[in-house]
Amino acid sequence: MNNTALGNGIEGIFAEEAIKGCSDSQKPRLGYTCTYVPTEILEAAGFIPVRIAPEPSSEKADSFLDPNFCPYVRACLGKAMQGGYEDLVGIVIANACDGMRRLLDAWRYYVPNRPAFFLDLPRVVNALAVDYFKRQLTRLVNELQQNFKVQVTRDSLIRAISETNRTRRLYETLLSHHVRKALALPYSKLLGIFQKEHDMPRQSFNEVLEKIIQTQSRGRVTDHEGVGVFITGSMLDGDSIITLVEGLGGDIVGVDCCMAERRVENVPLDHDLLRALSDSYLKKLPCARMKDTQKRIEYLLAKMKGSGGQGLIYTALKFCDPYLYEFPYLKAELQRWGIPSLFLEGEYRGRAGGGLRTRVQAFVEMLEKKRS
């Protein structure tokens, strides 16, 4: 079965569940910008969380933000200033970097009809940081309740956490099947599935995941194995790099980015639910803005060894300082372990042009020669 047929089958499952859950789909939508924002709180307040992932056009924002600025931030502001996000009642912006703080300032000034809520985020992970982040989550809950006249109760939080934990377990099943070659889907299709999470109610999305696992999981799909490539880096929303690697004969064995596998593993249903959320989200696999770079490197090395990755592609947005600073250290560690790497810097959601294709093709061919 080809990828088009697989995609059409999955789209049919999504469409079927969307019709069944149409009443839940009428809930108000609240945007957010970072995986450190606990979506359980937004769902417990009665919203459908929507991860902000706009098209790359930012002409309007370029008049108000320096062109030498994060292209993702410019795209977010540009879409809002051009009348986009009409389906959102507001947005939660996490303090992930300086660019996000500037987005908060500009959004509040130029898009006042859709309120922006700020979530401060520690860079270290210890007991004091967990306590501080819990206070920030409490403040966010209070602001949502006051602004939208909603109630976040213990029962609603328990339901939201339980259902989101179910999503995480289903994701883990999908990814483990993919690594074992027991899933009739390329990684580019998996990424599309992950991004559908932000377009529909949680329970409906979980039903879709269960159906996909049932219909697409089977014995070993193929004995042919492309060279294993692992991808990490900053914002990777489109699948252009992934489809490019797959089209060149590579096998994507994992993607560590905020739109793919960089997620919380589980949130326990403790007595203090906000503290449990704070602890779980801070201790999830860190991104480059967090202080513990060594933890990220150890995870990436372990992930590559466990999944059969033979090379790593590192993608970074232009002007994304946290990731541009991190890569040289990561590259040195990879070289110490004899793992080749390729660094790609570009625009947000940029298309894979000829120059990029040539570099990726040369990298995949080099990995194939090294394997043989």
N, C-alpha and C positions, 0 to 999 in steps of 0.2 A: 504493500500500500504506500503511495507517495505522500509527500508532506502536505500537498493540497487537499487530498482526501481526508487525511488526519485532521487538518485544520478545520475543514467544513464540518466534520463529525463533532468536534469539540465546540465549535460555534453553535451547532444545533442544540447541544446539551445546555450551553449558557442561555440560549434563547428560551428553551423550555422552562428552565428554572426562573428566568426573569418574569415570564408570564405568571407562573405559580406564585411568585413573591411580589406581585405588582403592588399590593397594598402596603407592604413594608417599604417599597421603593419610594413611596410618597413622603417618607420622613425627610426633614430638612438635612441638607448636606453642609458639613463643616470641613474646610480645607486644613491641611497641615503640611509641613515642609521637611520633616526629618523623622527617621526611625526611632529617635529617642523620645518622641511624643507618644505617650501611652494611649493608643486608640481605644482601649477599654473604657477610659474615662469619657471619651466622646460618645461612645456607643451607650454607655450607662446613662448619659444625659439625654438620650433620644435622638442622636444624630447618626447619619451615615458618614464616617470619616472618608475624605477624598484626598489622596496624595496628590499634591500639586506637581504636575508634569506637563508644562505647556509646550507648544510648538516653539521652535527657536527664534521666531520673529520678535525683534525688540526695538524696532525703529522708534516708537514713541518713547520708550524708556531711555534710549540713547541720548535724548535731549536733556535728560535730568540726571543720568549717571554717567560717570566717566567710561569711555569705550574700553579702557584697560581695566575692566571690572569683570567679576564673575559672570559668564554668559548665562548661567542658569538663573541668577538673581535678576539680570536684565530681562530675560524672557518672562519671568513671573510678573514683574512690574509692568512690562510692556503689554502683556495680555490683559491685565486688570485695567490699565489706562485706556485700552482700546475697546472697553466694554465687555470683556470676557468675564468668566466666573459668575455669570448671572444666576446660576443655580446654587451658589454658595451663600450662606448667611453670614459667614465670617471665615477667619483663618487663624490657626495657631502657628506661630513662628518660634522655633527653638533657637536658642543662642548657640548655634553650631559654629559660627565663625563671624568675622567682622562683616562679611558680605550680608549675612542674615540680619545683623543689627541695622545695617543701612537699608535693607529691604523693609524692615519694620518701620523705620522713620519715614521712608518715602510712601509706604502703603498707607500709613495713618494720615498722611497729609494729602495724598492725591486720590485715595480710594476710601473716603470717610464713610461711605454708605455701607461698607462691609467691614465690621470691626476686626481689628487684629489683636490677638492675645499673645503676650510674650511669655515664654517658658525658659527661665534661666537654667543652665545646665553646667554642672561641675566638669572639670577636665580630669580630675583624679577620682579614684574609687577607694573609699575607706568609710569608716563608720560616720565621720562627720559629714562627708559628702552625701551619704545616703539620707541622713537626717535633714540636710539642707534641701536636697531634691524633693523629699517628702513634703517639706513646707511649700515648695514651689508648686507641687501638684495640688496641695490643699488650696493654695491661692487660685490656681486655675479653675478648680471645681467651684469655688465661691464666685469667681467672675462669670463663669458660664451660667450659674444659677441666677445671678443677679441680672445679667444682660438679657437672658432669654426666658426668664421665669420658668425654669425647669428644676427638677429635683434629681440629684444623684444620691440614691439610697444604697444601703449595704446590699440589699437583694438585687438591685439592678447591676451593681458592680460585680457581684458573684456570677450573675448570668453572663455578663459581658466577658469576664475573665475566663469562665468555663468554656464558652463558645470559641474564644480566640485561642485557647490552649488546644482545642480540638483542631482548629486550622493548622496549628504548628505541628501536631502529630501527623496530620494528613500530608503536609509538606514534606516531613521527614520520610514518610513512606514513599512519596513520589521520587524524592531525590535518591533514596537508597535503591529503588528499582532502576533509576537511570544509571547509577554507577555500576550496578550489576548487569547492565545491558538487558534488563528484563522489562523495559518500557519502550513501547513502539512510538516514541516521540523524541525528536531531537531537542537539544537544550533551547533552541530559539523558540520552540512551541511552549516549553516550560516557562520561559520568561514572560510570554504573552499571558499564560495562565496566572502567574503571580500578579501581574498588573491588573487583571480583572478583579482582584480582591478589592480594589478601590472604586469599583463601579456598581456594586450591588450589596444588599444586606448580608450580614455575616452568615446567618443560618443558610440562606440560599446558596452562598458561595461554598460553604462546606458540603452541601448536598452535591454540588457540581464536582468538587474534588473527589468525593466518594465514587461518583459515577465514572469519572475519568480513570481512577485507579482500577475499577472493575472492568472497564472496557478496553483499556490500553495496556494493562499489565499482563504478561504472559511469560512463558519460558524464554530462554535466551533468544533475543530477537535475531541476532546475526553473529556469525563467527568473525566477520571482518571488523577489525578495530583500527580506527584512525589514530594518529599520534595524539596523545592526551595533552590538552592545553587547559590551563587554569587561568582565569581572568580576575583581576582585582583592580581597585582604584576608586575614583570618586564617582560622581553621578553617571550612571550608565542606564539611560532610559530606553533609548531605541535599541534594536537588536542588530544594527548594521555590522558591528565587529563580530558578533557571534555568528551571524549568517555567513559572513565572509570567511571566517575560519572553517565553518562546516562545509562551505562550498569548495574550499581548497583541500578538502580531505582530512581536516583536523577533527578531533573529537573533544568537545567541550566537556570537561569532567567536573567543573564547578565554577561558580561566579560569586566572588565576595564583593558585593556592592550593595548600596542601600536600597536598590530596587529588586534585589534577588535574595540571596541567602543570609544576609547580615541581619538576623532577627533574634528576638528573645526566644530562648528554648522553652521556658515554662514559667508561669507565675503561680506560686502556691496560694491556696485559699486560706491565708492566715487570719488571725483575729484582726490585725491591723492591715487592711487591704492596701491602703495607699503606701504604707511602708514596704509591703511586698512588691508593689509595682515599682517603687523607687529602687529597691535593691535589685530586682530582676533586670530592669532596663539599664541601670548603670553597669551591671556585671555581664551584659551581653557582649558578644564579640565586638571589640572596639573598632571605631573608624580612626582615621589619621588625626582627627582633631583632639582625640584623647591622649593623655600623657603616656600610657603604657604601650609604646611601640613594640617592645620586646614580646609582649603577649600576642600582638597581631602577627609578628613574624613567626613565633612558635606555632600559632594556629595555622598559618598558611603553609608552613613546612609539613605539619602533620596532615593537613588536608590533602596536599599534593601527594604525599606518600600513600595515604589511604585510598585515594581515588585513581591512582595510576597516572597522575600528571607528570609530564616530562619537560614541560616548559611553562613559563608564566608570562602573560601579557599584562602590562600595567598601563591603565588608561587614566589620564588626568585632564580635567578641563583647563583651559588657559586661565592663568592668574589664580589658580586654586592653590594657595600657599601651603596649606597643611599637607597635601599630597605631593606637591613639588619638593617640599623639604624631606618627606619621608622616603621617597624612592631611592636616593643614593645609599641610605643605610640598609634598606631591604635588598638592594642589588648586591651589596657587599656580602651580606649573609647568604644569598642565593649562590653567589660565586664560590663561597666557602664550601657549599654542599654540592657543587658541580651542576647546578640547575640553571639553564639558560633563561634569559629574560629579554623582553622587548618592551621599550617605553614608547607610548603613543600619547601625544598631547594634541588636543583639538578643541573645537567649538562644541557647545552643548547640542546633542543630537545631530552632529555633523554627518554628512554622507561619506561613505567609504570611497574616496576618489582613487584615481589611478596610482598616485604615489603611495598612498596608504596600502592599497592592494599589493603593490610590489613588495613592500616591506614585510607585510604579513605572510605573503607567499614564500619569500625567502626564509623567513623564520620557521614556518612549518616544514619546508624542505630540509632545512638544517636539522630539525628535530628528527625527521624521518631517517636521515643519514646517520645521525648519532645512535638511533635505536637499532638500526640494522648493522 
